[in-house]
Amino acid sequence: MKKNWMSLLLASLPLVLSSTATAQASSLPGGTEPLTIERMYASPALAGSSPRGLKLSPDGKRVTYLAGRKDNQHLYDLWQMDVASGKQSLLIDADKLEAGELSDEEKARRERQRIYGQGIMEYFWSDDGEAILIPAAGLLYYYSVNDNKVKLLETGVGFATDARLSPKGHFVSFVREQNLYVLDLKTQKITALTTDGGGAIKNAMAEFVAQEEMGRMTGYWWAPDESAIAYTRIDESGVELVTRNEIYADGIKLTEQRYPYAGENNVKVELGVVTLKDKRVAWVGLGKDTDIYLPRVKWLPDSKHLSYQWQSRDQQALDLRVVAIDDIKNDKDLVQERSKAWINLNDDLHFLKQQKAFIWASERDGFNHLYLIGLDGKVIRQLTSGDWAVDAVEYIDEKAGEVYFIGRKTKVTEKQLYKVALAGGKVENISQRSGMHSTVFADNKPVYLDYFSSLSQPPQVSLHDQNGERLAWVEQNEVKKGHPLYDYFGLWQLPEFGELKAEDGQMLQYRMFKPTNFDANKQYPVVVRVYGGPHAQLVVNSWSHQDYFTQHLLQQGYIVYQLDNRGSAHRGTKFEYVIYKQLGEIEVNDQKAGVDYLRTLPYVDSNNIAIYGHSYGGYMALMSIFKAPDYFKAAISGAPVSDWSLYDTHYTERYMGNPNTNAKGYEASSVLPYVGGYQSGLLMYHGMADDNVLFENSTRVYKALQDEGKLFQMIDYPGSKHSMRGEKVRIHLYRSLADFLNRELKQQ
């Protein structure tokens, strides 16, 4: 009866197409201890043993991974598992490595990588599987598999960053004081391949927007035969030098940062190739237009040709170009992508070794799909197609003629592993379980690690063969007695999934978590948790530590609702492009449609709905309560962009165009013109050392609200960056948010 009643109700609503899930009460095994905010971030980690940095040795004989300790989940050691026996053991104890202070450059780089923790944070296998390189706080350690010993490499005075082993394992390369160095492992000789780095000149380093927005964390690339290294030389002198006040509890640190505000100058980038034999540098001719981006660089397998991706400043043009090293000034266009909005970057360029062709991912038909293209630039065939998106190529088995990839053919809310023949044909689903699959393949054989999670399963790691058959567990991570989550899991709530129809007829995905001990005859306040920006998706069947606060709220008697508005990821270009040149309009309209649906539900307290988000979600929270105060009684805005002219070039201009040519769009997309619409119920928070979304974004809103005589609350965190790291910071933050919501939505 209840299901039929709900179906009739939903069918009568113009905005609701269907509800794809019925009510789900938690039936998960475990205890019923309430989840406190203090426990959310204490050790051991609630998710249990959740390895990160998963790798298969090149020969596929051992699995290596980083694991946090039970008494300190943020301190990582390097572990291994023998594939044949399944035996797991500690490979390298982080305590045996010298501890040191990170340089400011490395701190910023880790913030861009979203890496947080201590001990061993990254490591690199040699291609022959004989050694592992471990960077640790500016020092480099070399582990020999045969000797089972770790030794400290002598890299000279100064902090070594972005270190890696050369393809054949003969050298270690690294960046120090803005120059590129190589260490010959046989002779122990260090050679400086560049010498002019310093000040505004940086060699072999990725600039701010390359790291933060392009996903390019490095500025150099080894030739496969180790004969040369391609590297970038960036000149930051034209980029505005901003003096930021990083406010800490015990003082103010004046920090100078080259920050490329939207519409202002970017770095000038050059691409060079330096030979190891004689240190001669040849410069690639990138063209007369110097106001461009260089998002990707990759060698061809022959080491005689270098490819690079050239992107126009407006990001509506992306060219894949190739140069011969012996004729480096003359390039050849292999692919030209064009868009009237923007072109999304990806990492799927894969040159084949057994034929003169490469795999290329493109959204030219509206969804991200794979193409086989010859080295003459002609498309041989499209490998995947349909109204669904490929996420990433995982492995190419040229001998078998198969391409393995992660995609969303089955459901947009899940990621699965598939394969397709290089000759074309039917796409085959390899993974089976509903949820999120991420894979790591061995270099030389199609066996892979599957990092899997779902809403009811914390991350698990298993080893599989090419057909998807599980060979062994690396970490089963069952939630049973003794697991850190077990005592709380009996109260864990699973969401309902559904769809709404947007103004233009496109379908919006949502998920709704109902409170613990839900009673359909009662009414509950609602917290709408939002991100809303491009390249993100919240409505997924995936485990996330961000859902811990959601579960806490459910146990306090709230409904938590999430909707992926138009402009968000994995739905194709039509779904994304509608936000072009005016942010904060379509997205807010879609969130309002979600509230319209909530208001039809008899168990929703329509007078007590709040919206909460961080970063772009913080921007969405401000825009929503300023522009639609009759929809939201309260809002929590964390580290928001308030004026897009204050954010960086590559991200902002991708979606907004240049402020010099879209001034009206920038004004309409700022939160500041809408301050007058605000009534009450706002809490803002921001890290006072945020170098991504600068603290000024919030202080401008503070001042505008104060000038209007509007009452609001703010919490600013001394020393915190954009990610709000640290157990004490997060406990205080979430206790504050819970207290605010209780006062705004529950106290009448």
Summary of the structure (lengths in Angstrom):
residues: 748
radius of gyration: 26.1
end to end distance: 34.1
largest distance: 80.8
contacts: 2503
relative contact order: 0.10
helix: 18%
strand: 36%
